[in-house]
């Protein structure tokens, strides 16, 4: 059984791809956030709630990275997304 929070996109956000880059606009703050390809993939996956374990498996399957590195990098990315109100957690 998985433990820990699930992650899902925040509210009042609009995302679009512009010149090959995913850009997210926070309608509440008016701030734009550019996402690199890995972050853009994670963004698309958290349109529905996903656990860290699920996201790690997806990153490993999509990118050339080992599980330990994927998990470490994902944890940092998810903290950043939550701090910027681009994602929220559901314990």
GIUR-V701824 format. One record per residue. N is the residue number from 1. RES is the residue in three letters. PHI is phi in degrees with one decimal (NA if undefined). Layout:
BEGIN
n->N res->RES phi->PHI
n->N res->RES phi->PHI
END
This chain:
BEGIN
n->1 res->UNK phi->NA
n->2 res->UNK phi->-76.6
n->3 res->UNK phi->-120.7
n->4 res->UNK phi->95.5
n->5 res->UNK phi->-75.2
n->6 res->UNK phi->-106.1
n->7 res->UNK phi->-117.2
n->8 res->UNK phi->-148.8
n->9 res->UNK phi->-60.1
n->10 res->UNK phi->-74.9
n->11 res->UNK phi->-97.7
n->12 res->UNK phi->59.5
n->13 res->UNK phi->-123.2
n->14 res->UNK phi->-130.2
n->15 res->UNK phi->-118.8
n->16 res->UNK phi->-152.1
n->17 res->UNK phi->-97.8
n->18 res->UNK phi->-128.3
n->19 res->UNK phi->50.2
n->20 res->UNK phi->80.3
n->21 res->UNK phi->-115.7
n->22 res->UNK phi->-83.2
n->23 res->UNK phi->-120.8
n->24 res->UNK phi->-114.1
n->25 res->UNK phi->-105.7
n->26 res->UNK phi->-88.1
n->27 res->UNK phi->-66.0
n->28 res->UNK phi->-73.3
n->29 res->UNK phi->-107.2
n->30 res->UNK phi->78.5
n->31 res->UNK phi->-89.2
n->32 res->UNK phi->-99.5
n->33 res->UNK phi->-133.9
n->34 res->UNK phi->-88.2
n->35 res->UNK phi->-115.7
n->36 res->UNK phi->-71.8
n->37 res->UNK phi->-57.7
n->38 res->UNK phi->-67.7
n->39 res->UNK phi->-61.3
n->40 res->UNK phi->-64.4
n->41 res->UNK phi->-64.6
n->42 res->UNK phi->-59.7
n->43 res->UNK phi->-55.4
n->44 res->UNK phi->-66.6
n->45 res->UNK phi->-72.0
n->46 res->UNK phi->-92.4
n->47 res->UNK phi->-64.6
n->48 res->UNK phi->-120.1
n->49 res->UNK phi->-55.7
n->50 res->UNK phi->-137.6
n->51 res->UNK phi->-84.2
n->52 res->UNK phi->-60.2
n->53 res->UNK phi->-62.1
n->54 res->UNK phi->-63.6
n->55 res->UNK phi->-65.2
n->56 res->UNK phi->-60.7
n->57 res->UNK phi->-60.9
n->58 res->UNK phi->-65.7
n->59 res->UNK phi->-63.0
n->60 res->UNK phi->-61.0
n->61 res->UNK phi->-74.0
n->62 res->UNK phi->-97.6
n->63 res->UNK phi->-125.3
n->64 res->UNK phi->-82.3
n->65 res->UNK phi->-150.5
n->66 res->UNK phi->-81.0
n->67 res->UNK phi->-60.7
n->68 res->UNK phi->-61.8
n->69 res->UNK phi->-65.8
n->70 res->UNK phi->-59.8
n->71 res->UNK phi->-65.7
n->72 res->UNK phi->-60.8
n->73 res->UNK phi->-66.3
n->74 res->UNK phi->-63.8
n->75 res->UNK phi->-58.2
n->76 res->UNK phi->-65.3
n->77 res->UNK phi->-62.7
n->78 res->UNK phi->-65.4
n->79 res->UNK phi->-60.7
n->80 res->UNK phi->-62.7
n->81 res->UNK phi->-62.8
n->82 res->UNK phi->-67.3
n->83 res->UNK phi->-61.9
n->84 res->UNK phi->-89.7
n->85 res->UNK phi->61.5
n->86 res->UNK phi->-91.5
n->87 res->UNK phi->-144.0
n->88 res->UNK phi->-130.3
n->89 res->UNK phi->-108.3
n->90 res->UNK phi->-126.6
n->91 res->UNK phi->-65.9
END
